[in-house]
Amino acid sequence: MPTAVHAQTTTSHSPYSQFGLGQMREDLTPQQRSMGGIAAGLRYLGGMPTLNVSNPASYSAMNRTIFDGSMYGNFTQLSKGSGSDNTGDFAFGHITFGIPLKKAGGLSFGLLPFSDVGYNAYEDQNLGDLRYRKSIAGEGGLNKAYVGYGVNLPIKGLSIGANAGYLFGNLTDKATVEFPNNAEIYNTIQTNNRYVRGIMLDYGMQYFRSLGNRMSMTIGYSGTLNNQVRNETTSMGTITAGGGSALDAIALDTIISPVSFGQRINLPLKHNIGITVSKGYNWTVGADFKYADWSNTRQPAGQAPLGKNIGVALGGQFKPDPTSPKYLNIVDYRLGFRYNQTEITLNNRRINDMAVSAGFGIPLAQKSFGRTFSMLNITGEFGQRGTLQNNLVRERYINIHLGFTINDTWFIRGSID
């Protein structure tokens, strides 16, 4: 009774993305991902304020208008038993803007990926002399449009902020029973289309303190409440001719009329705590502890309940010599590590995810007498999710993030001759 796994044509290639709302992408820039995903305590990077959507309290530090965008690529090897499959894809990463409001704080808005679904697995079985194949497949994704605000409090070094986001997207799951070697028996397909919509809120707080000798420290916290979003599901069953793939064939008839129903689903309760220590333009190091409780998130019928996701992230950035005329000395070099016990337990085994990451921040030519400067950010994540033990799937993946950041000074009053 062999079982195989294959990837779908989507930005996720994980059989574990069938659980919950898919594989979570997190609100991280390539700069943060190259440092393991540190976020809660990140306020300055390379001596300059950074646009950190993960903790909106950081917006209050911005002194220039910031644009940050990226593309995302994935190369995955899926293995189970002695079989394996390789796949890859590129897709939209994120686009965000940050606008300083001087003493009034800072504003940010943009569009981010929230989660991806992409899986395809089948199992061949026999009923007497009759051979048939049972398979499941899914694809789709959710995005988040957001607007956020952060402000400094009267207490020196303390700031708070919040993001209001609109979550939207479609997820499709299909279960089939097909008879690839018998054209006289119809294949059947059960299709569930999930349309997710809703408002979500997250918030953050940071405390910044100068330590002298160009050293500084930031302690941060960010979190979300049990946000609820609307999930509209349309379910239907169809049949196709046997003798081939059910998913590639044209539907012959509907055996279960489309049925729609709606429900409210809980997003996970999250808490992130982090700290960073920096020395001017030279270096930054940080660590995060991350917690998310998925136990109240409704699962489709037949799937095991989700649990808690607990993780750590460690990372940093180093610039050899900010004043050097040698180009390689002014490049930002980044390194990180992350480890997560995910919310998924299968076959009595917790699914873990770990990765090391590395990246570069490549400065581009400054313009307008230093008022505008840009950076190209390149990040690689090399990780593994799952295991070959307990009849599970092991994923080994390489994630590539290509980002571009522009820092510009807007609203400058022109001089009068």
C-alpha angles and dihedrals in degrees: 000000000000122000126201136184128211135176127249126226096262139096091269122062100179128118085207090065089080089078124084112338094332134263109342117232101193126214096276134135122219087257091060095042091055087057094053094269100294107172121140096072099032111117105135128032123185089358093301132097111264130209102247111176091179090071113029091192085079091068090078090068096059116117098170135043108263130202117189126179137159150177125224132215131185134195115184137181113200117197134183123168107325095333129090141175132199129209143157143187145173127221147156115302111187145302121210139166130202123195122189117224095190110225090359091067127239139303129211136181138167150116125281136176110248104185143341134214121202126144141131125183133161140186126202116218139176129223103190105302092340115101120200140165129229116199142170127202137173142177142168138082148228127236133196126216111194146176122198143180134200131185139180116246125223088256105090113254096008123116137168135194146168140205126213111201138183113217118205141158147101131264124192126198124184131188118190140184110197139174106212094177100043120063093183095069122070122237116228129214128193110198126191118187114194119198111194122195134159153111120270132186131203131175143189148190133204136188116202123193133177113227098191130249089066090300122132140173132208124193115193144182129190132174150153133227124231092285114193124213133184119256117193112190126194115193128188140159127219139175130221134186116281126236096072146033114321092209093056096045129088115254113254099191145347115250096176115037115230110276122191128197135165134215141168116247127196120235114216123278105240136196123180125181123185147162134202131189120197141181110207114274092337109077148344129196128182149164135208135195113204130194130178127173113210096167093106094049111110115240128204115264114282096024124114116251119262125242138191127319112214122180148159131210129196128181152123150190131236132192112191098212123349092195097048121118088216110098097216089057093061096048116107112237116201135190133175150161133207135184128188135184095207127217091251125097118181130173088000092301129111114234110233129194125199135167144169118218138195135179151158135234105209113195118220128207116296120236138198093031093304097314090113125043132162138198136200112218121202121184135178125192119194113191153144132224124188130357142253090238123098091025091290134141122258119208122199111185146175116206118195121196122189114190139175126203129191122190113193136170110231133185097034113165110238121240120250118230 
